[in-house]
Amino acid sequence: TTLRRGAKNRSLCPRAVYTQTFWANVMGTEIYKLTYIQDLVGAINSTYWSMPGNGGAYAVVSVAGRDRNWFVAQHEVRIGIYGAPIAEHVWFKKAYFNYLWYDDYGGHYQTGRGYNHGTQTIAIFEPYDERDWRPNGNQTAGARVVSFDNMWSATDAHPQKNFGR
């Protein structure tokens, strides 16, 4: 199905669920080590999403000096028109992601997979499961929905202020 410009909602269903371990292996790192967004973008480009007809090559995009509306429009174009996910690069903090038990983990990656203008939300795939790392942590891995405002604020709060698309 082709999505026309101006559509209000879009959701992607990935062909496979990619875990933190999967991406760590693709990037040649360990899941608890520092990873740069350029490495993640390179890993995405070496997998399914950069093949012809699947959204094209990814690039790191700065949000510095931009606003929420521009950020949402980027999701609409990448997900809605090109049919490819966003590599969200956020500051992982309970204030932005209310499903967390602990607060302020620092930098983090998620997969932006959809958006809904009616509910003002972005659908993501969360690779991090807090239960694996924290004794009282919540079950956090899997499909999640985050408000436009929270996703924008979490991206803008990250010191690098960028994402991959």
Rosetta blueprint (number, residue, H / E / L):
1 T L
2 T L
3 L L
4 R L
5 R L
6 G L
7 A L
8 K L
9 N E
10 R E
11 S E
12 L L
13 C L
14 P L
15 R L
16 A L
17 V L
18 Y L
19 T L
20 Q H
21 T H
22 F H
23 W H
24 A H
25 N H
26 V H
27 M H
28 G L
29 T L
30 E L
31 I L
32 Y L
33 K L
34 L L
35 T L
36 Y L
37 I H
38 Q H
39 D H
40 L H
41 V H
42 G H
43 A H
44 I H
45 N H
46 S L
47 T L
48 Y H
49 W H
50 S H
51 M L
52 P L
53 G L
54 N L
55 G L
56 G L
57 A L
58 Y L
59 A L
60 V E
61 V E
62 S E
63 V L
64 A L
65 G L
66 R L
67 D L
68 R H
69 N H
70 W H
71 F H
72 V H
73 A H
74 Q H
75 H H
76 E H
77 V H
78 R H
79 I H
80 G H
81 I H
82 Y L
83 G L
84 A L
85 P L
86 I E
87 A E
88 E E
89 H E
90 V E
91 W E
92 F E
93 K L
94 K L
95 A L
96 Y L
97 F L
98 N L
99 Y L
100 L L
101 W L
102 Y L
103 D L
104 D L
105 Y L
106 G E
107 G E
108 H E
109 Y E
110 Q E
111 T E
112 G E
113 R E
114 G E
115 Y E
116 N E
117 H L
118 G L
119 T L
120 Q L
121 T E
122 I E
123 A E
124 I E
125 F E
126 E E
127 P L
128 Y L
129 D L
130 E H
131 R H
132 D H
133 W L
134 R L
135 P L
136 N L
137 G L
138 N L
139 Q L
140 T L
141 A L
142 G E
143 A E
144 R E
145 V E
146 V E
147 S E
148 F H
149 D H
150 N H
151 M H
152 W H
153 S H
154 A H
155 T H
156 D H
157 A H
158 H L
159 P L
160 Q L
161 K L
162 N E
163 F E
164 G E
165 R L
